[in-house]
């Protein structure tokens, strides 16, 4: 076992580490992340995490720790986050990186991806089987209207998640669509310009009311690697809070849902635990038209069309329809709570 890890581990626990499993989830040199599953001489397991990036720092980890406890109060399992023995989250040197260090409780449950081969976001049957549990949990968190931080979640809109971000992710994808659309043959110019005008006008109108929408603090990364199941396959909770932050609930719900039908289903489930405001009902379609029409999947589809005029037209028509069709969300947001 590495001496450096032994030293860092000793800042958190009195037990002696005897074995480790190293998991590297780094995304380039600017986003260094490594996790260690550490076994001790007393037979216990802990998780030690080191992160060297511009969105992991002691103040942010403290928000994650608080949010874990809020989820736990609602009856969901989330591994507790531990401070070091001095009461903080130290900055340590590891592999040439300055890393924020923190420890976690070892989860006795396994994530969805360990049980199923398909990612839950792509496997309809699997997604649907846990959708009700996931949105009940998330809606209960939303109903708390947690307000102890201004750090945004990674799904933030009209602001950036970390200093290295130039824009929010939604605008980044829209700009990528615009850049590619500008290279299309002249025959499509009027339609692409019309689509861009519709999108930018809608986004500008949304921005005027967006920060008035109800918000809370969420885990903000609902995927197959983070959704926890017990041995019987029942949903028990979530882990991995490193994208956690404050967010508008309606934005979070739409970002985590697939397609209009998925959003409508999530809204209906949410309405059993959460009372949508009139502003949320009025803004839902506007928010959908900001988030979904020029998402990265739209850019990918348009690129895939290549030089085929029919395929290009089909993609553009679908995008324009998403920006103009009178989709109904309000009926799904009517109060279904029992309290």
C-alpha positions in Angstrom: 0.0 0.0 0.0 1.3 3.5 -0.9 2.9 5.4 2.0 1.2 8.6 0.7 -2.2 7.0 1.0 -1.4 5.6 4.5 -0.4 9.1 5.6 -3.5 10.7 4.2 -5.8 8.0 5.6 -4.3 8.5 9.0 -5.5 12.1 9.0 -9.1 10.8 9.0 -9.0 7.5 11.0 -7.1 5.8 13.8 -7.4 2.4 12.2 -4.4 1.1 10.3 -5.0 0.6 6.5 -3.9 -2.8 5.3 -5.2 -3.0 1.7 -6.6 -0.7 -1.0 -8.4 -0.7 -4.3 -7.5 2.2 -6.5 -10.2 3.6 -8.9 -9.1 6.4 -11.2 -11.9 8.5 -12.7 -9.8 11.4 -13.9 -10.9 13.3 -17.0 -7.6 14.8 -18.1 -4.9 16.5 -16.1 -7.1 19.4 -15.1 -9.7 17.1 -13.6 -7.7 14.6 -11.5 -9.9 12.3 -9.4 -8.9 9.1 -7.7 -10.8 6.9 -5.2 -9.4 4.3 -2.8 -11.4 1.6 -1.2 -9.4 1.0 2.0 -9.6 -2.0 4.3 -8.3 -1.6 7.8 -6.7 -3.9 10.5 -10.1 -4.0 12.2 -11.8 -5.4 9.2 -13.6 -2.1 8.3 -13.8 -0.5 4.9 -13.7 3.2 4.1 -13.6 5.2 0.9 -10.9 7.8 0.6 -11.3 10.4 -2.3 -8.7 12.8 -3.7 -9.7 15.4 -6.3 -7.6 18.0 -8.0 -10.0 20.2 -10.1 -11.6 23.6 -10.0 -14.9 22.4 -8.6 -13.7 20.4 -5.6 -12.6 22.4 -2.6 -13.3 22.3 1.2 -16.2 24.7 1.2 -17.9 22.8 -1.6 -17.3 19.4 0.1 -19.0 20.8 3.2 -22.1 21.4 1.1 -22.0 17.8 -0.2 -21.7 16.6 3.4 -24.7 18.7 4.5 -26.8 17.5 1.5 -26.0 13.8 2.2 -27.5 14.4 5.7 -30.6 16.0 4.2 -31.2 13.0 2.0 -30.6 10.6 4.9 -33.1 12.5 7.1 -35.7 11.6 4.4 -34.9 7.9 4.8 -32.5 7.3 1.9 -29.1 5.8 2.1 -26.2 8.0 1.1 -22.7 7.3 2.4 -21.8 9.8 5.1 -18.9 12.1 4.3 -16.2 12.4 7.0 -14.0 15.3 7.9 -10.4 14.7 9.0 -9.6 14.6 12.7 -9.0 18.3 12.8 -12.5 19.0 11.5 -11.7 19.9 7.9 -11.1 18.7 4.4 -7.4 19.0 3.9 -5.5 19.9 0.7 -2.8 17.2 0.1 -0.1 16.5 -2.5 -0.6 13.4 -4.5 0.9 12.3 -7.9 1.9 15.9 -8.6 -1.5 17.3 -7.9 -2.9 19.5 -5.1 -6.0 17.6 -4.1 -8.8 18.1 -1.7 -9.2 15.0 0.4 -12.3 13.6 2.1 -13.5 10.2 3.3 -16.8 8.4 2.9 -18.7 5.6 4.6 -18.4 2.4 2.5 -21.8 1.7 0.9 -23.2 -1.8 1.7 -25.3 -1.5 -1.4 -24.4 -1.8 -5.1 -25.2 0.5 -7.9 -27.6 -0.3 -10.8 -24.8 -0.7 -13.3 -23.5 -3.7 -11.2 -26.8 -5.5 -11.6 -27.6 -4.7 -15.2 -25.5 -4.5 -18.4 -27.4 -1.6 -20.0 -27.1 2.0 -18.7 -30.4 3.0 -17.0 -30.6 6.1 -19.1 -30.8 3.9 -22.2 -32.7 0.9 -21.0 -36.4 1.8 -21.0 -37.6 -1.0 -18.9 -34.9 -0.5 -16.2 -35.4 3.3 -16.2 -39.1 2.9 -15.8 -38.8 0.4 -13.0 -36.9 2.9 -10.8 -38.4 6.1 -12.1 -41.1 6.4 -9.4 -38.7 5.8 -6.6 -36.1 8.2 -8.0 -38.6 11.1 -8.5 -40.3 10.6 -5.2 -36.9 11.0 -3.5 -36.0 14.0 -5.6 -39.4 15.7 -5.2 -39.1 15.3 -1.4 -35.8 17.0 -1.5 -37.3 19.7 -3.7 -40.1 20.2 -1.3 -37.6 21.1 1.4 -36.5 24.2 -0.6 -33.0 23.8 0.8 -31.2 27.1 0.8 -27.9 26.8 2.6 -25.6 27.3 -0.4 -25.3 29.4 -3.6 -22.9 26.9 -5.2 -24.8 25.7 -8.3 -25.3 22.1 -9.4 -23.6 20.9 -12.6 -27.0 21.3 -14.3 -27.0 25.1 -13.7 -28.6 27.4 -16.2 -27.6 31.1 -16.8 -24.4 30.6 -14.7 -21.4 28.4 -14.7 -20.6 25.4 -12.6 -16.9 26.0 -12.2 -14.3 28.7 -13.2 -13.1 26.7 -16.2 -16.6 26.8 -17.8 -17.1 29.5 -20.3 -20.9 29.1 -20.4 -23.6 26.8 -18.9 -23.8 23.5 -20.6 -27.2 24.3 -22.3 -25.8 27.4 -24.1 -22.6 25.5 -24.9 -24.6 22.9 -26.8 -26.8 25.4 -28.5 -23.7 27.3 -29.7 -22.3 24.1 -31.1 -25.5 23.5 -33.0 -25.4 27.1 -34.4 -21.8 26.6 -35.5 -22.6 23.5 -37.4 -25.9 24.8 -38.8 -24.0 27.7 -40.3 -22.1 25.3 -42.5 -25.2 23.7 -44.0 -26.1 24.4 -47.6 -27.7 27.8 -48.4 -31.1 26.1 -49.0 -31.4 25.6 -45.2 -30.3 29.1 -44.2 -33.8 30.5 -43.6 -34.8 27.6 -41.4 -31.6 27.5 -39.3 -31.8 31.3 -38.8 -35.5 30.9 -37.8 -34.6 28.1 -35.3 -31.8 30.1 -33.8 -34.1 33.2 -33.4 -36.8 31.1 -31.8 -34.3 29.6 -29.4 -32.6 32.8 -28.4 -35.8 34.7 -27.9 -37.2 32.0 -25.7 -34.0 31.8 -23.7 -34.0 35.6 -23.2 -37.7 35.5 -22.0 -36.9 32.6 -19.6 -33.9 34.4 -18.1 -36.2 37.2 -16.9 -38.2 34.8 -14.6 -35.8 31.8 -14.1 -34.3 32.9 -10.8 -37.8 33.3 -9.3 -38.5 29.6 -9.7 -38.3 27.4 -6.6 -35.0 25.7 -6.0 -33.4 23.2 -3.6 -30.0 21.5 -3.2 -29.7 18.2 -5.1 -27.3 15.3 -5.6 -27.4 16.2 -9.3 -26.1 13.0 -11.0 -28.8 10.3 -11.3 -27.2 7.6 -13.4 -26.7 3.9 -13.3 -23.4 4.2 -11.4 -24.9 6.3 -8.6 -28.3 4.7 -8.0 -28.1 2.2 -5.2 -30.1 -1.1 -4.8 -30.4 -3.6 -2.0 -29.9 -7.3 -2.6 -33.6 -7.7 -3.6 -33.2 -5.0 -6.3 -35.1 -2.3 -4.4 -34.1 1.3 -4.6 -32.4 2.5 -1.4 -30.6 5.8 -2.2 -27.8 7.4 -4.1 -24.1 8.3 -3.8 -21.5 10.4 -5.5 -22.4 14.0 -4.7 -19.5 15.7 -6.5 -21.9 17.5 -8.9 -24.2 18.5 -6.1 -25.5 22.0 -5.7 -28.4 24.4 -5.7 -30.7 24.2 -8.6 -34.2 25.1 -9.9 -36.2 21.9 -9.4 -38.0 22.1 -12.7 -34.6 22.5 -14.5 -33.2 19.5 -12.7 -36.3 17.4 -13.4 -36.3 18.2 -17.1 -32.5 17.7 -17.4 -32.8 14.2 -15.8 -35.8 13.1 -17.9 -35.8 11.7 -21.4 -38.2 13.2 -24.0 -41.6 14.8 -23.6 -43.2 11.5 -22.3 -40.5 11.1 -19.8 -40.8 14.6 -18.5 -44.6 14.3 -18.3 -44.3 11.0 -16.3 -41.7 12.6 -14.0 -43.9 15.6 -13.4 -46.9 13.4 -12.5 -44.8 11.5 -10.0 -43.3 14.7 -8.6 -46.8 16.2 -8.1 -47.6 13.4 -5.6 -44.9 14.8 -3.3 -44.4 18.4 -4.4 -46.8 21.2 -5.0 -45.8 23.1 -8.2 -46.2 26.8 -8.1 -48.2 28.7 -10.7 -45.0 30.2 -11.9 -43.5 26.7 -12.5 -46.6 25.7 -14.4 -46.4 28.8 -16.5 -42.7 28.4 -17.2 -42.5 24.7 -17.9 -42.9 24.8 -21.6 -40.5 27.8 -21.9 -37.9 25.8 -19.9 -38.4 22.8 -22.1 -37.8 24.8 -25.2 -34.6 26.2 -23.8 -33.2 22.8 -22.6 -34.1 20.2 -25.2 -34.3 21.4 -28.8 -30.6 22.3 -29.2 -29.2 19.7 -26.8 -26.0 17.8 -27.8 -28.1 14.9 -29.2 -29.6 17.3 -31.7 -26.2 18.4 -32.8 -25.1 14.8 -33.1 -28.1 13.9 -35.2 -27.6 16.9 -37.5 -24.0 15.9 -38.0 -25.0 12.4 -38.7 -27.3 13.6 -41.5 -24.1 14.5 -43.4 -24.9 15.8 -46.9 -28.3 14.1 -47.2 -30.8 16.9 -47.8 -33.7 14.8 -46.6 -32.0 13.8 -43.4 -31.0 17.4 -42.7 -34.5 18.6 -43.3 -35.9 15.9 -41.0 -33.6 17.0 -38.2 -34.3 20.7 -38.6 -38.0 20.1 -38.8 -37.9 18.1 -35.5 -35.9 20.9 -33.8 -38.3 23.6 -35.0 -41.3 21.5 -33.9 -39.8 21.3 -30.4 -39.6 25.1 -30.3 -43.1 25.7 -31.6 -45.4 22.8 -30.7 -47.9 23.6 -27.9 -46.8 20.8 -25.6 -48.8 20.5 -22.4 -47.1 20.1 -19.1 -49.5 22.0 -16.8 -52.0 19.1 -16.6 -49.1 16.9 -15.2 -48.3 19.4 -12.5 -51.6 19.7 -10.8 -51.5 18.9 -7.1 -51.6 15.2 -6.3 -50.2 15.4 -2.8 -52.1 13.7 0.0 -50.9 16.1 2.7 
